[in-house]
Amino acid sequence: MKKLAYLLFVMLSVAFLLLGCSKENNKEDKKTDSGESKLERIAGTWEGSINIPNQPLPIIIVFTSDGGTISIPVQGIDQHPLSNINIKNNNVAFAMDIQSQQITFNGKVDGEKITGTFKQSGQSFPFELKKGTGEATKEVKEVGEAVHMELKDGTMKGLLTIPEGEGPYPLMVIISGSGPTDKDGNSNVLSGKNDSLKMLAEDLAAQGVASIRYDKRGIGQNISLGGKEEDVLFDNFIEDAASWVQFAKADKRFSKVGIIGHSEGSLIGMTAADEAKADAFISISGAGRTIDQVILEQLEGQLSENLMKESKDIFEQLKQGKQVKSFSADLQNLFRLSVQPYLISWLQYNPQEQLQKLDCPVFIINGDRDLQVPVKEAELLHGAKKDSDYLIVDKMNHILKESPEDQKGNMDTYTNPDLPLASGLVDNIVNFLNNHNVK
């Protein structure tokens, strides 16, 4: 995977795919010569994938006699209604309405198979479905206690993992990284799971530390809180994290409440830790510079000199709070108008400055085989907060697993949930908490 692919993990934080789906099915009641409705001809569960290069996206379509739904398990999307279902001869078309755009499927039915073209935002990919049993739609049971809190714009859900035995226990709010990354550490831009944050929660519980982890607004269980892309700000994620800290503080089962922020969650977490007066903060693979510096470095060598200069100019205006309405088409995905409010709010936060505000114990952690956030970022954070604890985990990559040195081997770990967390990671976190009396 090239660096531009890594950038997607950052930018997709505000690319909430498949939100605001229409709840109206275009019912097709016309009958065939045999008297059955056209939808009844294809009724049932169809399983397959959208064949995006190098990262096929598994999907499940269920057609009934009066409509249809789509499920995308890796995105936490379950049985969202389809719209504009149309069947003519052996051709079938259906769609999902999302925000100001529409995604469409146009295919051909051939016995137990449907093949065709998926289109979204001007991009087209083939898809293929086979008549299935519906087993893929079965919900995976979560291990832990379902919790929720009321926010001004709705209910946010989370998962509480607690140790065995009598409390009270220290609790850490775990914040996931950039992009559409869920509470378990899995991203829907990849075709498999790594379960890194799920393992982190379970391993902490085994050593006496409770945790709450949650899908960010617009993702998984909290997809309904996403809203329109242009209305989402970086501050929303900070407020959510701070609210979880306050939620946990009100529960007598927990003695102290801290935050673990991974990747983008590091900046969110350190800011929320200050606002909510958390008892400890742990940064794992967090950037030490503002997001414009990180993105521009990632783009270096991939864009032409003119596009690089234009990108720098756009960031300068965004940092001043100004939206940029005119720019090259090649920069549309980065700087589309609907994402600029989020970028403007994100650019207001400098991780080194935010870290210096904290008066609670701080632990800076990075892996020496992290392809997305190199060790130099951790060094910057540690330099800004000189009294922080500091750890570089040998052989650990961005998803907290031990990985080989080569890039392909490293990336292969991103979709392997059977690999354990890197040796020493959890032990050092627990030691940090004990040493600073966060227990």
C-alpha positions in Angstrom: 0.0 0.0 0.0 1.4 3.4 -1.0 1.6 6.4 1.2 -1.5 7.9 -0.6 -3.4 4.9 0.7 -2.3 5.8 4.2 -3.7 9.2 3.7 -7.1 7.7 3.3 -7.0 6.6 7.0 -6.7 10.3 7.9 -9.1 11.8 5.4 -11.9 9.2 5.7 -12.6 10.4 9.3 -15.0 12.8 7.6 -16.0 10.7 4.7 -19.0 9.0 6.3 -20.0 6.5 3.7 -23.5 5.2 3.5 -25.1 7.7 5.9 -28.6 9.1 5.7 -29.8 6.2 3.6 -33.3 6.6 2.2 -35.9 4.6 4.1 -38.2 4.4 1.1 -38.1 1.4 -1.1 -39.4 1.8 -4.6 -41.7 -1.1 -4.5 -42.1 -3.0 -7.8 -45.5 -4.6 -7.8 -45.9 -5.5 -11.4 -46.6 -9.2 -11.9 -45.0 -11.7 -14.1 -47.1 -14.1 -16.3 -47.0 -16.6 -13.5 -48.7 -14.1 -11.1 -45.6 -13.6 -8.9 -44.2 -10.1 -8.3 -40.9 -9.3 -10.1 -39.2 -9.0 -6.7 -40.3 -12.4 -5.7 -38.2 -13.8 -8.6 -35.0 -12.7 -6.8 -36.3 -12.8 -3.2 -33.7 -14.1 -0.8 -30.2 -13.4 0.5 -27.4 -12.6 -1.9 -23.8 -12.5 -0.6 -20.8 -11.1 -2.4 -18.6 -8.0 -2.7 -17.8 -4.8 -4.4 -14.5 -5.5 -6.0 -12.5 -2.5 -5.1 -8.9 -3.1 -6.2 -6.8 -4.7 -3.4 -9.6 -4.3 -0.9 -12.9 -6.0 -1.9 -15.8 -4.9 0.3 -18.1 -7.7 1.4 -21.9 -6.9 1.1 -25.1 -8.8 1.8 -28.3 -7.9 -0.2 -31.7 -9.2 1.0 -34.6 -8.9 -1.5 -38.2 -9.4 -0.2 -41.5 -9.3 -2.1 -41.8 -5.6 -1.4 -38.3 -4.2 -1.1 -34.7 -4.8 -0.1 -31.9 -4.0 2.3 -28.1 -3.9 2.2 -25.7 -4.9 5.0 -21.9 -4.1 5.0 -20.6 -5.9 8.1 -17.1 -4.3 8.1 -18.8 -0.8 8.2 -21.2 -1.7 10.9 -24.1 -1.2 8.5 -27.0 -3.6 9.0 -30.0 -4.0 6.8 -30.2 -0.4 5.5 -33.1 -0.1 3.0 -32.5 0.1 -0.8 -34.3 2.6 -3.0 -35.3 2.6 -6.7 -35.4 -1.1 -7.1 -36.2 -1.9 -10.7 -36.3 -5.2 -12.5 -36.7 -5.7 -16.2 -36.2 -9.0 -17.9 -32.9 -10.3 -16.4 -31.7 -6.8 -15.5 -31.9 -5.5 -11.9 -31.0 -2.0 -10.6 -31.2 -0.6 -7.1 -29.7 2.3 -5.2 -28.9 3.9 -1.8 -29.3 7.6 -1.3 -26.5 9.2 0.8 -26.2 12.9 1.6 -26.0 14.8 -1.6 -25.1 11.8 -3.8 -26.4 8.4 -4.7 -24.8 5.1 -5.0 -26.2 2.7 -7.6 -26.0 -1.0 -8.5 -26.8 -2.1 -12.1 -26.6 -5.8 -12.7 -27.8 -8.8 -14.6 -29.4 -11.9 -13.0 -28.0 -15.2 -14.2 -29.5 -18.0 -12.2 -28.0 -18.0 -8.8 -25.6 -15.1 -9.6 -26.0 -11.3 -10.0 -23.0 -9.4 -11.6 -22.8 -5.8 -12.5 -21.4 -2.3 -11.8 -21.4 -0.3 -8.6 -21.1 3.5 -9.0 -20.4 6.2 -6.4 -19.0 9.7 -6.7 -17.9 9.2 -10.3 -16.1 5.9 -9.6 -17.2 2.5 -10.9 -16.3 -0.9 -9.6 -17.6 -4.4 -10.5 -19.7 -6.3 -8.0 -20.8 -9.9 -7.8 -23.5 -11.6 -5.7 -24.4 -15.2 -5.2 -27.5 -16.6 -3.7 -26.7 -17.4 -0.1 -28.1 -18.7 3.1 -28.1 -15.5 5.1 -25.6 -16.9 7.6 -23.3 -13.8 7.0 -26.0 -11.5 8.4 -25.9 -13.1 11.8 -24.8 -10.6 14.5 -21.5 -11.3 16.2 -22.2 -11.2 20.0 -20.2 -8.5 21.7 -18.3 -9.5 24.9 -18.9 -6.9 27.5 -21.6 -4.7 28.9 -23.5 -2.4 26.4 -23.6 1.1 27.7 -25.0 4.4 26.3 -25.2 8.0 27.1 -27.5 10.8 26.0 -26.0 13.6 24.0 -27.7 16.8 22.7 -28.0 15.3 19.3 -28.9 11.7 20.2 -27.8 8.6 22.0 -24.2 7.3 21.8 -23.5 3.6 22.4 -20.4 2.0 23.8 -19.1 -1.2 25.2 -17.8 -1.6 28.7 -15.2 -4.3 29.5 -14.6 -4.9 33.2 -12.2 -7.2 35.1 -13.4 -10.1 37.1 -13.5 -9.8 40.9 -14.5 -6.9 43.2 -14.0 -3.3 42.2 -13.6 -0.4 42.1 -11.4 -0.6 39.0 -9.5 2.1 37.1 -11.1 2.7 33.7 -9.6 3.9 30.4 -11.7 5.4 27.6 -10.3 4.0 24.4 -10.5 6.3 21.3 -10.0 4.8 17.9 -7.9 6.2 15.1 -8.5 8.1 11.9 -10.9 7.1 9.1 -13.9 4.9 9.5 -12.2 2.9 12.3 -14.6 1.2 14.7 -14.3 0.5 18.5 -12.5 -2.7 17.8 -9.7 -1.0 15.7 -11.1 -2.3 12.4 -11.4 -0.1 9.3 -14.0 -0.4 6.6 -11.4 0.5 4.0 -9.8 -2.9 4.5 -11.4 -6.2 3.7 -10.4 -7.9 7.0 -10.1 -7.3 10.7 -7.3 -6.9 13.2 -9.3 -6.4 16.4 -6.4 -4.5 18.0 -8.5 -2.3 20.3 -10.8 -5.1 21.2 -7.7 -7.1 22.2 -6.4 -4.0 24.1 -9.6 -3.8 26.1 -9.6 -7.5 26.9 -5.9 -7.7 27.9 -6.3 -4.6 30.1 -9.3 -6.3 31.8 -7.2 -9.4 32.5 -4.8 -7.2 34.4 -7.5 -5.3 36.4 -8.2 -2.3 34.2 -11.7 -1.6 32.9 -12.4 0.2 29.6 -15.1 1.8 27.5 -14.6 1.8 23.7 -17.1 3.2 21.2 -17.7 3.7 17.5 -17.2 7.3 16.6 -20.2 9.3 15.4 -21.0 8.2 11.8 -19.5 4.8 12.3 -21.0 1.4 13.2 -23.4 1.6 16.2 -23.2 5.4 16.2 -23.7 5.9 12.4 -26.9 7.9 13.1 -24.9 10.6 14.9 -22.9 11.4 11.8 -25.2 13.9 10.2 -24.2 15.8 7.1 -20.5 15.8 6.3 -20.4 19.6 6.2 -21.9 19.8 9.8 -19.2 17.5 11.4 -16.4 19.2 13.3 -13.3 17.9 15.0 -14.7 19.4 18.2 -17.6 16.9 18.1 -15.2 14.0 18.6 -13.5 15.8 21.5 -16.9 16.5 23.1 -17.9 12.8 22.7 -14.7 11.6 24.4 -15.0 14.1 27.2 -18.6 13.0 27.7 -17.5 9.3 28.1 -15.0 10.4 30.8 -17.7 12.2 32.7 -20.1 9.2 32.2 -17.5 6.8 33.7 -16.7 9.2 36.6 -20.3 9.1 37.7 -20.1 5.3 38.0 -19.0 4.2 41.5 -17.5 1.0 40.1 -14.5 3.0 38.8 -11.8 4.5 41.0 -10.0 6.6 38.4 -10.8 7.5 34.8 -8.2 8.0 32.0 -8.0 8.1 28.3 -6.1 6.0 25.7 -6.0 7.7 22.3 -4.8 5.8 19.2 -3.6 7.6 16.1 -6.0 10.5 15.4 -7.6 9.5 18.7 -4.4 10.8 20.4 -5.1 14.4 19.6 -8.8 13.9 20.4 -7.9 12.2 23.7 -5.4 14.7 25.0 -7.8 17.6 24.3 -10.7 15.7 26.0 -8.5 14.7 28.9 -7.9 18.4 29.6 -11.6 19.3 29.3 -12.8 16.4 31.4 -10.0 16.5 33.9 -9.0 12.9 33.2 -6.8 11.1 35.7 -4.3 9.9 33.1 -3.6 10.1 29.3 -1.9 7.6 27.1 -1.0 8.4 23.5 -0.4 5.5 21.1 0.9 6.3 17.6 -0.2 9.9 17.9 1.0 12.6 15.6 3.3 15.3 17.0 2.5 17.9 14.4 -0.6 19.7 13.1 -2.6 17.7 10.5 -1.6 20.0 7.6 2.1 19.2 8.2 1.3 15.5 8.3 -0.7 15.4 5.1 1.7 17.6 3.2 4.5 15.3 4.1 2.5 12.3 2.9 1.7 14.0 -0.4 5.3 15.0 -1.0 6.5 13.2 -4.2 3.0 12.1 -5.2 1.8 15.5 -6.4 3.3 17.8 -9.0 5.1 20.9 -7.8 2.1 23.0 -8.8 -0.4 20.9 -6.9 1.9 20.8 -3.8 2.1 24.6 -3.8 -1.7 24.8 -4.3 -2.2 22.4 -1.4 0.0 24.5 0.9 -1.9 27.6 -0.1 -5.2 26.0 0.6 -4.1 24.8 4.1 -2.9 28.4 4.9 -6.4 29.7 4.1 -8.1 26.9 6.0 -5.9 27.7 9.1 -7.3 31.2 8.9 -10.8 29.9 9.0 -11.5 30.6 5.4 -13.1 28.1 3.0 -11.6 27.7 -0.4 -14.2 27.4 -3.2 -11.9 27.1 -6.2 -9.1 24.6 -6.6 -7.8 21.9 -9.0 -10.0 18.9 -9.7 -7.1 16.6 -8.7 -7.5 17.9 -5.1 -11.2 17.4 -4.9 -11.1 14.4 -2.6 -8.8 16.2 -0.1 -10.5 19.7 -0.1 -14.1 19.2 -1.2 -16.2 22.0 0.3 -18.2 19.6 2.5 -15.0 18.5 4.3 -13.5 21.9 4.8 -15.3 22.8 8.0 -13.9 19.7 9.6 -10.4 20.5 8.4 -10.7 24.1 9.6 -11.7 22.9 13.1 -9.0 20.2 13.1 -6.3 22.7 12.2 -7.0 24.7 15.3 -5.4 22.0 17.5 -1.6 21.6 17.8 -0.8 18.3 19.6 2.3 19.7 21.3 0.4 22.7 22.7 -2.5 20.5 23.8 -0.2 18.1 25.6 1.4 20.8 27.5 -1.9 21.8 29.0 -2.3 18.4 30.8 -1.5 18.2 34.5 -2.2 14.5 34.8 0.3 11.6 34.1 1.1 11.2 30.4 2.5 8.2 28.6 3.7 8.5 25.0 3.9 5.1 23.1 4.9 4.3 19.5 6.1 1.3 17.6 9.3 1.3 15.7 7.6 -0.4 12.7 4.7 2.0 12.4 4.3 2.8 8.7 1.8 5.6 9.3 3.1 7.4 12.4 6.9 7.2 12.6 8.8 7.4 15.9 9.8 11.0 15.3 6.1 12.0 16.0 6.4 10.4 19.5 9.7 12.2 20.0 8.0 15.5 19.3 5.2 14.7 21.8 7.7 13.6 24.5 9.8 16.7 23.9 6.7 18.9 24.4 5.9 17.1 27.6 9.2 16.4 29.1 7.8 14.8 32.3 5.8 12.2 30.3 6.7 8.6 30.3 8.0 7.4 27.0 8.1 4.0 25.3 9.0 2.7 21.8 7.8 -0.8 21.4 10.1 -3.1 19.5 8.6 -4.4 16.3 5.2 -2.9 16.9 3.3 -1.4 13.9 0.4 1.0 13.7 -2.3 -1.6 14.6 -0.3 -2.6 17.7 0.9 -5.9 16.4 4.4 -7.2 16.0 5.3 -7.1 12.3 8.1 -8.0 9.9 10.3 -5.3 8.5 9.0 -5.4 4.9 6.0 -3.3 4.0 3.9 -6.1 2.6 4.4 -8.3 5.7 3.6 -5.3 7.9 0.3 -4.6 6.0 -0.7 -8.2 6.1 -1.1 -7.9 9.8 -3.8 -5.3 9.3 -6.3 -8.0 8.4 -5.2 -10.8 10.7 -7.2 -10.9 14.0 -5.3 -14.0 15.2 -2.1 -12.1 15.9 -1.7 -11.0 19.5 -0.8 -7.5 20.6 2.9 -6.6 20.6 4.8 -8.0 23.5 5.1 -5.6 26.4 2.5 -3.1 25.3 -0.2 -3.9 27.9 2.3 -4.7 30.7 3.9 -1.3 30.3 0.5 0.5 30.2 -0.6 -1.3 33.5 2.8 -0.5 35.1 2.4 3.2 34.1 -1.0 3.3 35.7 0.2 1.6 38.9 3.3 3.8 39.1 1.2 6.9 38.9 -1.4 5.7 41.4 -4.1 5.5 38.7 -5.7 2.4 40.3 
